[in-house]
C-alpha cells in the first residue's frame, strides 16, 4: 500500500523517505509482531513497551495487519528469483504489487516518544502491479467540446505550418 520505493517522499520529511505499507493476514504477521514487541520490551522494559508506538496496525474492516516500513535510504531490489535488479532497471512499483520486505527492527526515543520502527533495506518483487487504470468512461456527445490533443504532430513548415523547438 502507498509505495514510495522508486523515489523518496518529501511531503512530511525534507530529507525524503522511501516507504511502503505491507498488508498481510494476521496469521502471517504473528511472528514479526512478536519480534517487534520483544524488541520494545528489551529496549524500554515490559511496562513502558506497552505504551510504545508500533509500526503496525489492524485494519478494522478486513482484520488484516498493516506493517509500516520506511528508510532514508533507497532499498535494494530483487526479482522473484532473488536476483538483484540494477538501480536503472527497477520497474515502477504501484500499490497492489506483491512484495517481500527486509530490514531492521529499530527501537527509538525521539521527542519524548518511544517506539519501534521498521527500517526498510530490501524489497523482493514477487508480483508487479501495473497500477490502477482509470475505469471512468463516457459515451460520445456529438457537437460538444473537443480538447486539443498535444500528442498529434504539428504540420511541418513544408505543409504550411510553423515549426517549434522545445
N, C-alpha and C positions, 0 to 999 in steps of 0.2 A: 504494500500500500504506500502511495505517495513517495515513490523513489526519486531521490536526488543523488544518483550514482554516477551519471555521466559528467555532470558539472555540479559545483557546490551551490548550496542555497545560502544567499546572503541576507535574507529577509530579517532574521532575528539575531544574526551574528555577523558583524562586519568582517570577521576573518573567514567566514564561509564554513559550511558543514556539508559533508556527504552523509546522507542518511536514508534510511528505509525502515518502514514498519512491516513486520512479518506477521501474518495472520495464520495461526495454526490451531489444531484441535487441542483441547485441554490435556488429553492423554499424551500427546506428543510433546507438550510443553512441561510436563511434570518434572522431569529430571533437571532441566535448565532452571526452572523456578526454585527447586530445592538448592541448587548450586548458588543462585543469587542470594537467597535468604541466608544460607550458610556463610557466604562472604560478608554479608551485612552483620550477622551475629559475631563473627570473628573480629570485625573491624570496630564495631560500636558497642558490643555486648548485647545479650539477648533482649533486654528490656528496651534499649534505645533503638535496636534494629526494627522493632515493631512499628515505630513511627517514621522510619526512613523512607525516602522516596524510592520507588522501584521502577525499573524500566519495562514494566508490563502492566496490562490492564485486561479485564474481562469485558468482551463486547457483549452487552446485555441481550441484544436481540438474537444472536447466534450462539452464545455461550462459548465462543472461541476466545483464545488468548491473542492479544496483540503485543508483540515484542517490539520495543523501540530501540533502534540502534543508530549510532552516529559516530562521526570522526572528523577531525580537522584535515585528515589526510585521505587522498583518493585510495580506495581499496584496490587490491589486486583482483583480477577477474579470471575465472576458469570456465571452460565449457563443460558440458555434461559428462565428458570423458576424463575430466581432471587435467586437461591441457591448459597451460597458461595462455591467455589471449593477450596479444601485444596491445599496448595502450592505444595505438591508432586504429585498431581493428575491433574495439569494444563496440558492440551494437547499442543502439538507443534502447534503454530498459524502461518499459512502461509498467504501470500498475496492472496487476493481473498475471504478471510473469511468475513462474515457479522458481524460487531461489533457495539456496542453502547459504547460510552466513557463517563466518568465522570471525572471532575477535577475542577481546579480553574483558573479563568482568572487573569493573573498576569502582571500588567504594570511594566516596568523596565527601568532603566537608567544604561547603562554599557559602559564604554569606549567612552563616548560622543554619544552613540547611544541610542535613545529612542524607545521603542516598547512595544508590548504586547505579552506574551507567554501563551500557554495553558498548565498548569501543570497537567499531567495525574495522576489520582488517582485510577480509576477503569475501568474495561473492562467487558462488558457483551458479551458473545459469543452467537450470535443468530444462525449463521450457520458457521460450521467449514470447511474450505477448506482443502483438503488433500495435497495441494501443487501441483506444476506442475510436471507431469511426462514427461520424455523425449519422444518426438514424432519422434525422429530420428531412422530410422531402415534401414538396408541394406539387400540385398539378399546374400545368402551364396556364397562365391567364393571358389570353390574346389581347393585344393593344396596350398592355401595361408597360411599366418601367423596365428597361433592359440595361443592365450595368455594362460598362466598357470592360473588355477583357484585356488586361495588361499582358497576357501571355501570347496574344496574337502579334505576329511580326508586323512592324510598321512598313508602309510601302517604301521601296528604295528610291534614291534620287532619280534613277532611270525611269521609274514608274510615276514620276511627278511628285513624289513625297519628299520630306525633309529627312535627313539622316541626323541622328543624335549619338554622341559618345557619352558614356557614363563612366 
